[in-house]
Structure formats: structure tokens, C-alpha cells
Amino acid sequence: MSDSLINPLSLQAIEELKYHTIIVSPEQLMKPRGEFEKLLWKPEFASRC
């Protein structure tokens, strides 16, 4: 996902595991205090991955 595609609805869909696969750039994954870091630290999301 690029910055232009990240919005509250797409993040909610990812959190709800509506996708089987997502492609995220390394920059997004490593972004300090970024949206994906917040998502990965949520126990209810991390336990389902």
C-alpha cells in the first residue's frame, strides 16, 4: 500500500482481516509510529495473523 491508499476504511478492512494478502512497502512497515505499527501492536490483530 502506498501513502495515497492508506485511509481509515482500508486500515479497518485490514484489521478485520477482510483481505487474504496485503502488499505494503517497507517504508510503510518501518515508519515510526505509523499506522501499520499501531495495527501490529494491537493484541487482537496480532493474535489472528
N, C-alpha and C positions, 0 to 999 in steps of 0.2 A: 504494500500500500504506500502511496506517496502522500505527502502533506495535503495535497488537494483533495484526496479521497477520505481522509480521516475526519469524521464528524460524529456527533453523538449517536446518530442512528446506526452507523456502521460499527461503532465500538460496542453498542448494545447488542447488535446481532452477533458479533464475535463472542461477547461474554456469554450469550445464551446458547453458544455452540450451534448456530444455525448453518455454519459452513463446515465442511469436512476438511478443507485445506485453505489456508490463507498464505499469501506471499507478502512478506514485509521486508523492506530494505534494512540492511544492517544499521544504517543511520537511525532509523526509527526505533529499532530494538535497543540500541545503545544510548538513546537520547536520555540524559539525566532527568529524572522526574517526568519523563514523557508518559503519554497515555498508555503505551504498552507495558511500561514498567509498573504503573499503577495496577493495570489489569493482572499482570503476572503475580503480584503480591497479594491479590485477593484469594484467601484460602478456598472459597467455594469455587473459584475458577480454576485455580492451580490443581485442585484435587481431581478435576474432571479431565485434565489434559493427559 
